[in-house]
Protein backbone atom coordinates (compact mmCIF):
# COMPACT_ATOMS: atom_id res chain seq x y z
CA UNK A 1 0.00 0.00 0.00
CA UNK A 2 1.30 3.46 -0.87
CA UNK A 3 0.17 6.62 0.86
CA UNK A 4 0.54 9.95 -0.91
CA UNK A 5 1.42 12.99 1.13
CA UNK A 6 0.33 16.10 -0.65
CA UNK A 7 2.47 19.03 0.44
CA UNK A 8 2.45 22.53 -0.89
CA UNK A 9 4.46 21.72 -4.02
CA UNK A 10 5.46 18.09 -3.95
CA UNK A 11 3.99 14.62 -3.46
CA UNK A 12 5.97 12.07 -1.47
CA UNK A 13 5.10 8.39 -1.52
CA UNK A 14 5.55 6.24 1.56
CA UNK A 15 5.12 2.48 1.46
CA UNK A 16 3.21 1.84 4.70
CA UNK A 17 3.66 -1.94 4.42
CA UNK A 18 7.42 -1.38 4.34
CA UNK A 19 7.15 1.01 7.32
CA UNK A 20 5.17 -1.58 9.30
CA UNK A 21 7.74 -4.30 8.48
CA UNK A 22 10.56 -2.05 9.72
CA UNK A 23 8.67 -1.22 12.92
CA UNK A 24 7.98 -4.92 13.54
CA UNK A 25 11.69 -5.68 13.03
CA UNK A 26 12.38 -3.13 15.80
CA UNK A 27 10.21 -5.24 18.16
CA UNK A 28 7.25 -2.90 17.94
CA UNK A 29 3.59 -3.79 17.49
CA UNK A 30 3.25 -1.91 14.22
CA UNK A 31 -0.48 -2.63 13.93
CA UNK A 32 -1.04 -0.84 17.28
CA UNK A 33 0.82 2.31 16.22
CA UNK A 34 -1.10 5.22 14.71
CA UNK A 35 0.28 6.75 11.54
CA UNK A 36 -0.29 10.50 11.53
CA UNK A 37 0.56 13.35 9.17
CA UNK A 38 3.03 15.95 10.42
CA UNK A 39 2.11 19.43 9.20
CA UNK A 40 3.89 22.77 9.02
CA UNK A 41 3.48 25.32 11.79
CA UNK A 42 2.54 28.88 10.92
CA UNK A 43 5.78 30.85 10.41
CA UNK A 44 5.12 33.18 13.36
CA UNK A 45 4.63 30.20 15.69
CA UNK A 46 7.75 28.48 14.30
CA UNK A 47 9.82 31.59 15.04
CA UNK A 48 8.88 31.36 18.73
CA UNK A 49 9.73 27.62 18.95
CA UNK A 50 12.94 26.02 20.13
CA UNK A 51 14.40 24.50 16.97
CA UNK A 52 18.10 23.68 17.46
CA UNK A 53 19.26 21.76 14.39
CA UNK A 54 19.41 17.98 14.89
CA UNK A 55 17.97 18.12 18.44
CA UNK A 56 14.39 16.90 18.00
CA UNK A 57 14.09 15.40 21.51
CA UNK A 58 15.35 18.53 23.27
CA UNK A 59 13.36 20.85 20.97
CA UNK A 60 10.10 18.97 21.39
CA UNK A 61 10.64 18.78 25.17
CA UNK A 62 11.26 22.53 25.45
CA UNK A 63 8.38 23.40 23.12
CA UNK A 64 5.93 21.44 25.30
CA UNK A 65 7.32 23.00 28.51
CA UNK A 66 6.82 26.47 27.02
CA UNK A 67 3.31 25.71 25.77
CA UNK A 68 4.05 25.56 22.03
CA UNK A 69 2.65 22.03 22.06
CA UNK A 70 0.21 20.10 24.25
CA UNK A 71 2.01 16.76 23.96
CA UNK A 72 5.55 15.47 23.53
CA UNK A 73 5.31 12.70 20.91
CA UNK A 74 7.79 9.86 20.46
CA UNK A 75 7.90 7.58 17.47
CA UNK A 76 9.37 7.24 14.00
CA UNK A 77 9.52 9.43 10.90
CA UNK A 78 8.31 7.27 8.04
CA UNK A 79 10.26 7.05 4.80
CA UNK A 80 12.54 4.59 3.01
CA UNK A 81 13.97 3.98 6.49
CA UNK A 82 12.12 4.71 9.72
CA UNK A 83 14.00 7.12 12.00
CA UNK A 84 13.34 7.59 15.72
CA UNK A 85 12.22 11.14 16.27
CA UNK A 86 10.28 13.42 18.62
CA UNK A 87 7.61 15.89 17.55
CA UNK A 88 4.85 17.87 19.24
CA UNK A 89 1.07 17.76 19.13
CA UNK A 90 -1.08 20.85 19.48
CA UNK A 91 -4.80 20.12 19.51
CA UNK A 92 -5.34 17.36 16.97
CA UNK A 93 -2.40 18.33 14.72
CA UNK A 94 1.22 17.15 14.75
CA UNK A 95 4.20 19.43 14.12
CA UNK A 96 7.97 19.12 13.76
CA UNK A 97 9.67 22.47 14.51
CA UNK A 98 13.11 20.83 14.24
CA UNK A 99 12.75 19.71 10.61
CA UNK A 100 10.64 22.67 9.60
CA UNK A 101 13.29 25.14 10.82
CA UNK A 102 15.79 23.51 8.44
CA UNK A 103 13.67 24.85 5.55
CA UNK A 104 11.88 23.29 2.56
CA UNK A 105 9.48 21.41 4.88
CA UNK A 106 7.04 18.92 3.40
CA UNK A 107 4.31 17.11 5.28
CA UNK A 108 5.28 13.55 6.16
CA UNK A 109 3.96 10.42 7.86
CA UNK A 110 4.91 9.58 11.44
CA UNK A 111 4.34 6.40 13.47
CA UNK A 112 3.37 7.30 17.05
CA UNK A 113 4.78 5.17 19.89
CA UNK A 114 3.52 7.31 22.77
CA UNK A 115 2.53 10.84 23.74
CA UNK A 116 3.26 12.59 27.03
CA UNK A 117 1.59 15.52 28.75
CA UNK A 118 4.03 18.09 30.16
CA UNK A 119 3.73 16.53 33.64
CA UNK A 120 4.39 12.96 32.44
CA UNK A 121 7.19 14.12 30.15
CA UNK A 122 8.96 15.87 33.02
CA UNK A 123 8.42 12.90 35.35
CA UNK A 124 10.05 10.57 32.80
CA UNK A 125 12.88 13.06 32.18
CA UNK A 126 13.60 13.08 35.92
CA UNK A 127 14.02 9.29 35.90
CA UNK A 128 16.13 9.59 32.71
CA UNK A 129 18.91 11.70 34.31
CA UNK A 130 17.10 14.90 33.28
CA UNK A 131 17.17 14.01 29.57
CA UNK A 132 13.97 14.14 27.54
CA UNK A 133 12.52 10.65 27.08
CA UNK A 134 13.63 9.09 23.80
CA UNK A 135 12.96 5.77 22.08
CA UNK A 136 15.82 4.00 23.94
CA UNK A 137 14.34 5.17 27.23
CA UNK A 138 10.90 3.81 26.23
CA UNK A 139 12.48 0.43 25.39
CA UNK A 140 14.24 0.43 28.79
CA UNK A 141 10.73 0.68 30.31
CA UNK A 142 9.20 -1.80 27.83
CA UNK A 143 6.86 -3.35 30.40
CA UNK A 144 5.08 -0.01 30.82
CA UNK A 145 4.72 0.41 27.06
CA UNK A 146 3.70 -3.14 26.08
CA UNK A 147 0.77 -1.73 24.13
CA UNK A 148 3.28 -0.82 21.37
CA UNK A 149 6.41 -2.81 22.30
CA UNK A 150 6.44 -6.56 21.63
CA UNK A 151 7.91 -7.56 25.01
CA UNK A 152 7.89 -11.27 24.13
CA UNK A 153 10.09 -10.69 21.07
CA UNK A 154 12.47 -8.59 23.18
CA UNK A 155 13.06 -11.59 25.48
CA UNK A 156 14.32 -13.74 22.58
Secondary structure in CASP SS format (residue, H / E / C, confidence):
PFRMAT SS
TARGET T0000
AUTHOR 0000-0000-0000
METHOD secondary structure of the structure
MODEL  1
X C 1.00
X E 1.00
X E 1.00
X E 1.00
X E 1.00
X E 1.00
X C 1.00
X C 1.00
X C 1.00
X C 1.00
X E 1.00
X E 1.00
X E 1.00
X E 1.00
X E 1.00
X H 1.00
X H 1.00
X H 1.00
X H 1.00
X H 1.00
X H 1.00
X H 1.00
X H 1.00
X H 1.00
X H 1.00
X C 1.00
X C 1.00
X E 1.00
X C 1.00
X H 1.00
X H 1.00
X H 1.00
X C 1.00
X E 1.00
X E 1.00
X E 1.00
X E 1.00
X E 1.00
X E 1.00
X C 1.00
X C 1.00
X C 1.00
X H 1.00
X H 1.00
X H 1.00
X H 1.00
X H 1.00
X C 1.00
X C 1.00
X C 1.00
X C 1.00
X C 1.00
X C 1.00
X C 1.00
X C 1.00
X H 1.00
X H 1.00
X H 1.00
X H 1.00
X H 1.00
X H 1.00
X H 1.00
X H 1.00
X H 1.00
X H 1.00
X C 1.00
X C 1.00
X C 1.00
X C 1.00
X C 1.00
X E 1.00
X E 1.00
X E 1.00
X E 1.00
X E 1.00
X E 1.00
X E 1.00
X C 1.00
X C 1.00
X C 1.00
X C 1.00
X C 1.00
X E 1.00
X E 1.00
X E 1.00
X E 1.00
X E 1.00
X E 1.00
X E 1.00
X E 1.00
X C 1.00
X C 1.00
X E 1.00
X E 1.00
X E 1.00
X C 1.00
X H 1.00
X H 1.00
X H 1.00
X H 1.00
X H 1.00
X C 1.00
X C 1.00
X C 1.00
X C 1.00
X C 1.00
X C 1.00
X E 1.00
X E 1.00
X E 1.00
X E 1.00
X E 1.00
X E 1.00
X E 1.00
X E 1.00
X E 1.00
X C 1.00
X H 1.00
X H 1.00
X H 1.00
X H 1.00
X H 1.00
X H 1.00
X H 1.00
X H 1.00
X H 1.00
X C 1.00
X C 1.00
X C 1.00
X C 1.00
X C 1.00
X C 1.00
X C 1.00
X C 1.00
X H 1.00
X H 1.00
X H 1.00
X H 1.00
X H 1.00
X H 1.00
X C 1.00
X H 1.00
X H 1.00
X H 1.00
X H 1.00
X C 1.00
X C 1.00
X C 1.00
X E 1.00
X C 1.00
X H 1.00
X H 1.00
X H 1.00
X H 1.00
X H 1.00
X C 1.00
END
